[in-house]
Amino acid sequence: MARLHIDHEYLLSTLDTLLRIPSPTGYTDTIVRKVTSELTRLGLTVELTRRGAIRAIRHGREERGARAIVSHLDTLGAQIKMLKDNGRAELVPIGHWSARFAEGARATVFAGEGAYRGTILPLKASGHTFNDEVDTMPVGWEFVEMRIDALARNRDDLERLGIGIGDIVAIDPLPEFLDNGFIISRHLDNKAGVAVMLAALKAMQEEGVDTPVDVHWLFTIAEEVGVGASSVLTHNVASMITVDNGTSAPGQNSDEFGVTIGMADQTGPFDFHLTKKLVELCEDNDIRYQRDIFRYYRSDSASAIEAGADVRSALITFGVDASHGYERIHTHALRSLAELITAYALSPVKIPRDFEESGDVKGFTRQPLDEADQNLSPEIEDEELEE
């Protein structure tokens, strides 16, 4: 048994539900509770870290050498930087995204006394007042402000509403699911990755499949600000696959169809052997794929490695057009990713040495050289294949 059948309707309905739950970094409790509830419904026991990162383990035949699949629940957003004398609020971004995409966005500010709706506007928003100056305003967070939909003519009014510096602002996703398979929304990064993981897990639970090692289903809450999977891994995890977005843009090889396998990001190459295995799984299971390298990109994998986790890491992505903006993906990529996750979870372990955190050279992996060099060290030839 290789890849499993993915419930397409479940995947899409789950994504729609997740998109409608605000979860900018720092305001993720609600979505943590939702995903925890769904994991429990699917039959797993859930552990939460102090701040809310999720770990749910689906047990396999062996606890050692476990595999981890990870996505992040948090999205981009903003915070109140200053209460202005005109009754509006200055903002700073949560995560890295352009104020160009903030202009005109509907949003919710979570204040101490409740939530308020509002709109992010350029400082000069009215053509009837500023004429052509509305088209010559610079782009930047210092050139936008949030208009609160409440009686707020000055700073004192904002304070009376309970709005304060540091309050978190969630940006409306405005999702559209088209009949041709395209999905357009903000925050597909990485609500789509979470939906893919849940759909893959559902397929495995319904089929009752047995895996060679434990599979850890991990969901982090601060990837957009660089924290990611830095503190959610346990020591028996030997390999980790991050599910996130790829960038289908000029100069990139990502695509909105099939799986895009990340070969490297700004922190360097992903694990040679794990990445090679993912490519082979795609080829063996007739899963469309392409490879890409991301120069201005990091993910949960980077934060885990930088935090000192000694795990093999890889990145599989769904191609996103206009990433960190008003994004577009296709359901074909989501289904392909879920199929690859199931194929990987079921695949045999080929590096038994990874069951231990350290050891001698016996069983250590070998990377191919040219043909003349293949027999340089025959005494080390044993089961040293790819994980």
C-alpha positions, 0 to 999 in steps of 0.5 A: 500500500502506498499513497492513500485516497484523500477526502477532497471535500473534507480537505476543502471544508477544513481549509474554509473553516481554518481560514475563518478563524483569526490567528495572527502570531500572538493570537492563536488560542482559538485555532489551537483549540479547533485543531486540537478538537479535530485531532482528538476527533480523528483519534489522536491524543494531543499534547500542548506546549505552554504557549500552545504548539500542538504535538499528536503522535500516531503510534507505529511499530517502533517509537525510535526514529520517529517521523514528524510532519509540521505546519504552522497555525499562525498567520500574518497580521498587525499590531497597534503601534500608536493611538493617533490624535485623529482617532485612528491607529498606527500599525506595525506588521506581524511577520513580513508583508507589504503595506501595499497589500494592507491598504484597503483590507478589512480587519479586526482589532482585539482590544482589552474590552472586546473586538472592533472592526475597521479598515486599513487605509492610506493616509490620503485615502479620498480622491475627492480631497487629495486628488492625484496625491492618492496615487503618489503616496509612498508604500510603507507601514508609516503611510497607512492607518487603521480606521476603527468602526466606532465613535473615535474622533481622537486618542481619548475616544480610542482609549475609552473604547479600550483600544491600546498600544500592542493590541493585535489586528487580524486581517480578513482572509476573504476566501473564494473557492472556485469551481475550477479548483483555484482557491483565492484568499489571504492566509493560505500560508499556512492554513492550507498546509494544516488542512493538508495534514489533517486530510492525510491523517484522516485518510490514514485513520480511515484505512487503519494503516500501520506505519514502521515508526511513530509519526508526530503531527506537529502544529506550531504557533509562531512561524511567521516571526521565526520561532516555528518548530524550535521547541516542539520536537522530541529527541526520538524524532529522526526526520521532519517534513515541513508542509508550507507554501512555495512561491509560484513567481517569476524566477521560481520553479514552483507550480500551483499544481502538484508538489513543489519540493524545496531543495534549499531556502535562505538557510541552506540545503535541506537534507540530501537523503530525505529530499531524495526519498521524497522525490522517489516517492513522487515518482513511484506513486505517480505524484506530479512534482517539481523542485525549487529553491527559495532565496528569501524564505525560511520555515519551521525546519529552519527554526528547528535546526537553528535551535539545535535539533539533530533531525533530517529536514525537508520541505514540501510545498503547494505553489502560491501566487502572490505569497504573503499577499492576496494568495492563490493556490489550486486544489490539485497541489493540496491533494498531491501533498496529502498523498505524498504525506501518506506515502512517506508515513507508510514507507519503510525506514532505510537508515536504521542508524537514525534510531539512535541519536549518535553512533559510529560510522557503521550504517552511516549514509553515503552520497554518490560520487562519480562512478570511479569513486563508488568502491573507495570504501567497500568496508563501509557498504551495508544498509546505508541508504536514504531515510 
